[in-house]
Amino acid sequence: SMLRNVAAVTCALMIASATPIQEHLQVSAPAFAEEVLNAEEKQTVSLFERNTPGVVYITSEVFEVSNAARMEIEAVPRGSGSGWVLDDQGHILTNYHVIQNANSLTVKFIEGTEVQARVVGADPGSDVAVLQVQLPKGQQSLLKPLSRGSSAGLRVGQDVYAIGNPFGLDHTLTKGIVSGVGRTIMSIGGRPIQGAIQTDASINPGNSGGPLLNSQGQVIGMNTLIISPSGASAGVGFAIPSDTVAARANSILKYGYVKRPSLGLYLGQDGLAKRFSGREGGIVAGMQRNSAAGKAGLQVGDILLQINGHKVQRVNDIFAELDEHEPGESVEVRILRPDQPGFLGSDTDVVKFSEETVKVTLEEAPVKT
């Protein structure tokens, strides 16, 4: 009897307390309601929602022989990456390495539409490519060009946002800061890319070619590279500066390729100049026929010390300086000239150098095919 009374009292207490507990646990508003976001979160959400429609997912395929006896060929998936809409003419920007060697390219928009793309032009030296898509008349509204900002004047510590398709996960946003500026990274074409932006915003496989945005939602870079032992983001990612991307894209749209200036020289490996002269620079090992440098009087054995006042310590410094100019422009080249022009390859160890300044009118570099 006593146990029944205790059980009854316990049940009564549980029933009496059930309503307050339920009221306490009840969610007062949906988790996604506008009022639960602080000002910074609202800004980030708005940035993502404004820019995501202009970011695309790119997949590539290559053709391989599946049955040699029957001469059957099949399309095999090769890779994927990201890109963004450049203009309302259907031009898409992405990395060259995303579309390299592809036989077929597919661009997917945020609402699921997939269309074939053609390559307008590409520049392995800066890892930039321009594609073009043709959308049906009723779907032209899918072209949502992103706004370009200037990469000049970026400050370490400012917020940045990367939108892309890591591991095929459509339209993913990651946030970070500018961790470093003025970095030099190597392109897939073996040419240095100057002024690269270092960021800790997560950049994973599939993010390549996607935009890096500032807090105003403007494109300040093209995500291109991570440094990681595992191949996944480890807090060190790089983006090509938007000013560089714009310059390369404009050249591709105008000429179909990137016009680059050239001195017309063959340069010796790093360290040779210091070995012979005791000073760092780039030593001329050979001359191209009718080269700009040859016309200006440069000779085999000359050592380039400066170009327009910028020191040359290694061969890549010459490429970096030339990338700031156009064919037809003139540069002043400070050189060391040997008193024995043919000393390279000879047994002599006694060579005297004198400094000279030579003015060179740059010519267009030949296009590799």
Salt bridges, closest charged atoms under 4 A:
GLU40 OE2 - LYS175 NZ 2.55
GLU72 OE2 - ARG70 NH1 3.89
ASP87 OD2 - HIS91 ND1 2.87
ASP123 OD2 - ARG248 NE 3.94
ASP123 OD2 - ARG260 NH2 2.79
ASP127 OD2 - HIS97 ND1 2.77
ASP170 OD2 - LYS108 NZ 3.35
ASP243 OD1 - ARG148 NH1 3.10
ASP302 OD2 - ARG337 NH2 2.63
ASP317 OD2 - ARG314 NH1 3.95
GLU321 OE1 - HIS310 ND1 3.02
GLU321 OE2 - HIS325 NE2 2.94
ASP323 OD1 - ARG191 NH2 3.17
ASP323 OD1 - ARG260 NE 3.37
GLU329 OE1 - HIS325 ND1 2.96
GLU355 OE2 - ARG279 NH1 2.57
GLU355 OE1 - ARG334 NE 2.86
GLU356 OE1 - ARG337 NH1 3.53
GLU363 OE2 - LYS295 NZ 2.76
GLU364 OE1 - LYS259 NZ 3.88
